[in-house]
Amino acid sequence: MAFKRKTSKVLIEAQTRLANMQGIDPNLDLGNGLTLAAYADEIAANQQQLDEYNAQLAKADAAGNNFKAGEKGLRTTSSRMLAAVGVKYGKDSNEYEMAGGTRTSERKKGKPSEEQE
């Protein structure tokens, strides 16, 4: 399952506010370091952090897909290995049980249905 990419309502609102405040005065300085240039820099830094976060999610998705593909191949190989032990030693052998299989003599018998009685 893919990770959901993140968006930022705060970032969108800040970008809108910056554009609106630039309409007031492109060089607006409200004192105490509150300038449009500083505000724009902080918005840009936040946008970069969001982009990096979403890029990491994409990498995690790719790694997860690679792992799932490898796991599927491993499951197939494991099944083939058990089947090969069954062919070589028999499905009722100790070796088959040691390899993780259930010996045919130890399988539970199904209950006969009432229709057969």
C-alpha positions in Angstrom: 0.0 0.0 0.0 1.4 3.4 -1.0 2.0 6.1 1.5 -0.3 9.1 1.2 1.6 12.1 0.1 1.3 15.1 2.4 0.0 18.5 1.5 0.0 21.6 3.8 -3.0 23.8 4.2 -0.8 26.2 6.3 1.7 26.4 3.4 -1.0 27.2 0.9 -2.5 29.9 3.2 1.0 31.4 3.7 1.7 31.5 0.0 -1.7 33.3 -0.6 -1.0 35.7 2.2 2.5 36.5 0.8 1.0 37.2 -2.6 -1.7 39.5 -1.1 0.9 41.4 1.1 3.1 41.9 -1.9 0.2 43.8 -3.4 0.4 46.2 -0.4 4.1 46.9 -0.8 6.7 44.5 -2.4 9.3 45.8 0.2 6.9 45.7 3.2 8.8 45.8 6.5 6.7 45.4 9.7 9.7 45.6 12.1 11.2 42.9 14.4 12.4 40.9 11.4 8.9 40.6 9.8 9.7 41.4 6.2 8.2 39.9 3.1 11.7 38.6 2.1 12.0 36.7 5.4 8.5 35.4 5.1 9.1 34.2 1.5 12.3 32.5 2.6 10.5 30.7 5.4 7.7 29.6 3.0 10.3 28.3 0.6 12.1 26.4 3.3 8.9 24.8 4.4 8.0 23.9 0.8 11.4 22.2 0.4 10.9 20.2 3.6 7.5 19.1 2.3 9.0 18.1 -1.0 11.8 16.1 0.7 9.2 14.4 2.9 7.1 13.3 0.0 10.3 12.2 -1.9 11.2 10.0 1.1 7.7 8.5 1.0 8.1 7.7 -2.7 11.4 5.9 -1.9 9.7 4.0 0.9 7.0 2.9 -1.5 9.6 1.7 -4.0 11.5 -0.2 -1.3 8.2 -1.8 -0.1 7.4 -2.9 -3.6 10.9 -4.4 -4.1 10.5 -6.3 -0.8 7.1 -7.6 -1.7 8.4 -8.9 -5.0 11.4 -10.6 -3.3 9.1 -12.1 -0.7 6.8 -13.5 -3.4 9.8 -15.1 -5.1 11.0 -16.5 -1.8 7.6 -18.0 -1.0 7.7 -19.8 -4.4 11.2 -21.1 -3.8 10.3 -22.3 -0.3 7.3 -24.2 -1.6 9.5 -25.8 -4.4 12.1 -26.8 -1.8 9.5 -28.5 0.4 8.0 -30.2 -2.7 11.5 -31.4 -3.7 12.1 -32.9 -0.3 8.7 -34.7 -0.6 9.7 -36.1 -4.0 13.2 -37.2 -2.8 12.2 -38.7 0.6 8.5 -39.1 0.4 5.7 -37.0 2.0 5.4 -39.4 5.0 9.2 -39.2 5.8 10.9 -37.7 8.8 12.9 -35.5 6.4 9.7 -34.0 5.0 8.5 -33.2 8.5 12.0 -31.7 9.3 11.7 -29.5 6.3 8.4 -28.1 7.6 5.9 -30.3 5.9 3.1 -32.3 7.6 3.5 -36.0 7.1 0.6 -37.7 5.3 0.2 -40.2 8.2 -0.2 -37.2 10.6 -2.9 -35.3 8.6 -6.2 -35.1 10.3 -8.9 -37.0 8.6 -12.1 -35.1 7.7 -15.3 -36.1 9.4 -17.7 -37.9 7.1 -20.8 -36.0 6.4 -24.2 -37.3 7.7 -25.3 -37.9 4.1 -22.8 -40.7 3.7 -24.0 -42.6 6.8 
